[in-house]
Amino acid sequence: MHSHIPQILRKASASKLFLAVLAAVLLSSAANAQYVYSSEAQYASWSDGTWSIYNDVWGNSNPSQWLNVTSLNQWNVSSNQTGGGVKSYPNEVVVPNTAVTSMKSATGTFAVASPSNSEYSWFFDVYTTAGGADQIQVYESWTTPTGGWGNEIYSNVTVGNSTWSQVWQVPASSNDGHNILMFFRSSQRTSGSEDLLAILKWCESKDLLQNSTFYSMSFGPEITYTNGWQYFYVNNYVASWTNTSGGGTSN
């Protein structure tokens, strides 16, 4: 038995199918158009000029995090992490590699959003050398109680227009030559500005550094655990550095 469909209905059906396919393609294109770069690679990265954004899933070798970049000022990661221990530090970085005495400024302004039922910390990360002779972690918000590892060396100090309830240090002598300093704000925040050069200069004034170079500065969330796939948003990030001779850059 053969069914018979009038030609006009066949055309209508074909038109509907075409429109449905076209709509799906357009929606897919629109979804992808919001990003200039997207990748699930463990060490995916995207650069624009001297600035780079990294996925950096160093604690998990399985694909478990998407890096999605709209611009240097706006990006996010969709992350799926389980168990204990830090899994990733997606971040935006620039490398001034300039002596502190030649630096005029180094600042970062941010606005971020984090998912609920997850474990993370947002912080700036400043290095004095490529090999990490000194690492200064400047914490803005976190889900675990304040307090770093090593020794608490200062409390309730004001540096760079911010008040830090705790400053911790892991000296190089007990950490394979890597000196780590951790600054915890007296009040957490999801937006604001930080004078990173002032913090580095303060550390130098307290004789806490092994090197006096502003090598690199980065910002992002260190992610330990998520409740399934969850998004961490950098809704706005504007950073810059300048030196006394007029060089520098901003994103």
N, C-alpha and C positions, 0 to 999 in steps of 0.2 A: 504494500500500500504506500502510495507516495503522497506526501503532504504538499499542499500548494500554498505559497505565500505570494500575495500580490506584489508586483514589482515595486510599487510605491512604498509598501511596508518594508521591503528589503532595503531600499534606499534610506528610509528613516532609521531603521535599525543600524545600518552601517554608519550613518551620520552620528547617531548617539554613541556608538562604540568609538568613533574617531574623536568626538568631543571629550569622552571620558578619558581616553588615552592622553589627549592633549592636556587636559586639566591635570592629570597625574604628573605629566612631564613638567608643566609649569610650576606646580606646587613643589616638586622635587628641586627644580632649578632655583626657586625662590628660597627654599630652605638652605641650599648650598651657597647661595649668593651672599648671605649674611657674613660668611667667613672668607677671608682671603687665603686661609690655610687651615687644614684640618687633618690630623693624623693620629693613629693609635700606636705608632711605633714607640718602643720603650724610651728611646733617646731622641725622639723627634725634635726638630728645632726649626724656627723661622726667623729670618733676620731682615732688617731694614736699616741700611747704613751701618753704624757702629753698634746698634742695639739688637739684641737677640732674645727670643722667648723659647724656653726649653720645656719639654714634657718631663724628663728626668725621673723616670720610675725606677730608681736605683735599687729599691728594696723588693721588687717583684719582677721576675723575668717574663711572666706571662702577660699578654695584652690585657691591660686592666684599666687604661686611662686614655681618654681622647683629649688632645690639645686642639682647641678651636680658637683661631685668631681672627678678630675683626680688624684690629689695628694695633699699633704699639701702645695705644692708650686704653684698649678694651679687648679683653680675651677671657676665656674660661677653660676649665677642664671638667669633663664628666668622668668621675672616678669610681671604681668598684674595688674596695680593699677590705680584706678580712684579717683577723688575727692581730697579734701584738707586734710592736715595732714599727718604726717609720717606714713607709713604702715609697713616698715620692716627695719631691720638692719642685713642682712646676714653678718657673720663675722667669722674670725679665731681668736681663743683666746688661751692663755696659762696663767697659774696662778703661778707666782714665789712665791708669799706670803712671801716676804723677806723684812726685815727692810732696809730702804734706806741706812743706815750706813753700811750695809753688802753687798750692791749691787756694782758690779764692772762695769757692762754694761747692757744696754737694748736697742736694736736697731731693726729697721724694714726697709727693702728695698722692694720696690713694683714697679709693672708696671701694669696699668689697662687700660681698654677701656670701654667707656660708650655710650649708644645709643643717637641719636638726639631726639629732641621733647619730652624730659622727664625732670623730676625734681628730683634732687638727690644731695648728698654730700658724698665725700669719706673722711674718717678720721680715725685716731688712737684714741682709747678710753682706758684711763688708770684709774684704780680704786685703792684707797688706802685701802679699806676694802670690804668685800663681800657685805655688806649692802649699799655701796655707800656713805661713809662719805665724800669722795672727788671723783669727776669725772673730768678728764682732757681730753677734746676733742681737738685733733690736726688736723685741717682741711687742706687737700691737694688740693682738687678741689671741685667746687660746681656750681650750676646753678642759684641760687638766689644771690642777692647782699650781699656783706660782711656785717657782723654785727650780733652779737648774741643777746641774751636777758639778761636782768639784767642791769649791768653798765659796760661801757668801762673803764677799770682801767689803761691800758697801751697802748701806740701806738709806732710803729716803734722801736721795741726792737729786738736785735739779741740774740737768745738762741739756743744752740745746732747746730751751723753752719747754722741756718736758720734765716731769718728776718721775723718778724711778724708785719703786719701793725696794727693789733688790737688784744687786749687781753680783753676778757669780763669775768665778774663774776656774778653768781647768788649766793649770800651768803646763808649759811645754815639757817640763821635766818629768811629768807623769803621763804624757800623752804623745809619745813618739815625736817630740819636737814641735807639736802643733799647739799653740796657745789659743784657748777659746775663752771669750768674754761674752756674757749673756746679760742683757738689760731687760728687766721686766717693769712695765709701766705700773704706776700706782692705780690707774683705772684703765680698763680695756676700752678699745674703740674700734669701729669699723670704717672710720674715715678720719683724715687729718693730714698733717704735714710733719716731716721730721728733718731736722738739721743733722745730717749724717757726718758732715765734716766736723761740726762742733763736738760730737761724741768721740770721733777718732782723736781729735786734738786733746780732749779731756783725758782719754786713756793714755796718750803720750805724756801728758803733764804729770800723771800719777805713776809714770815709769812702768806701765803695764804691757808695753809692746816690745816685740823683738825687732820690728822693722818700722820705718817711718815713711812708708809709701802708701798712697791711696790707690791700691791696685784695681779693685773692682767693687761694684755695688749691685745688689740684686734684691728683688722683692717677690714674694709669693707665699702660698700656703704649704706647710709641711703636713702631709696627710698620713695618718696612721690607720684609721678605720672609717668605713662608710656603711650606711644601711642600704646595701645594694648600690645601684648606679645613682650617684648624686652629683650635683653641680656645685662648683666653687667659682664664683664670678669676680673678676676684676672689672668693675663697672667703669672705673676711671683711674688711670695712673699717669701722672705727669712727673717726670724726674729730669734733673739736669746737673751738670757739673761745669765749672769754669776754673781757669787758672789765672794767676796774676799777670801773665803775659798776653792774655786775651783769648787763649784757646779754650775749647770746651764744646759741649753739645747738649741738646735736650731732645726728648722724644716727642 
